[in-house]
Amino acid sequence: MIHNYFRKIIFCALTCYFSTIFAAESIKIASYNIRAGLDSSIESIAKAIVQLGPDVIEIQEIDESNVRNSYSQTDLLKRLAQFDYSYFCDATPYKKGQYGHAILSKYPLKDPITIKLPKRRDKEDRVMCLTRIELDNKKNILIAGAHFGLNDNTEQIQYAMNTLQSWIKQEQIILLGDFNMTPDNPIYQTLTAYYREFISPPQNMYDTYPTPVPSKRIDYILTSKEYSVCGSKLTNVFQDGIVNWDHLSDHYPLMIEIPYTSINNLAKDDNTKSSWCEIF
């Protein structure tokens, strides 16, 4: 009985390990606060995103036909960065137009919605951008992009978590964006009770703000712990040497790569809600 139990554990580990090695297909998901292109241009940001190569990217701080930028930055970025689908999440009216988030994708977006987060008095409106991504293998993942408020944003983060709670055991969730908090914030511990972050030492290599000398991590890509993400890895934009991000925005982007073989596979360890394969 015991031997059979350990055989199952080893089989799961080896299956996940070798599927990671030999699987050719994966999905790359990125998050980037572009500061409405004020530090550079949408054209230069689009060129950098093409070189980074995400399949899906959640953009924060993007203008939609307002006085500051009289055109749709979402539409232009979609075209220049070579995406097939887009959704603009209207956070707040801004100078005779809109301002908010955008999700750009090479995969179809299913049922995208904008969820208003609790508004703090006399502060900027905040939203969470929610959509399913339909992959080539017909599996879906749920993308939840957020840009939480500065300073006291605990209520907004808790509201977002509560909203996602009904989906967390049924679907694989990627929660990402500019959270405006550092990992020493107590709410980070609450988040990581349900979501995992892929950070390898040294952790400051993933500091995202401010450019060109980042000193804190306030941008995140988290995955729900209910599901295995064996073989996933976070791209280090400082080491890839492909793009100089220093002056494109005041933030650096983040990107995670998830093998298709891991998507929507339940985690095997009921106690830690993480996959056996992550032990090896």
Secondary structure, DSSP 8 states (H G I E B T S, - for coil): -HHHHHHHHHHHHHHHHHHHHH---EEEEEEEE-GGGTTS-HHHHHHHHHHH--SEEEEEEEEES-SSS-SBHHHHHHHHTT-SEEEEEEEEEETTEEEEEEEEESS-EEEEEEEE----TTS---EEEEEEEE-TTS-EEEEEEEE--SS--HHHHHHHHHHHHTTTTTS-EEEEEE----TTSHHHHHHTTTEEE---SSGGGG--BSSSS--B--EEEEEETTB--TT-EEE-TTTS-S---TTT-SS--EEEEEEGGGTT-B-S-TTT-S-GGGG-
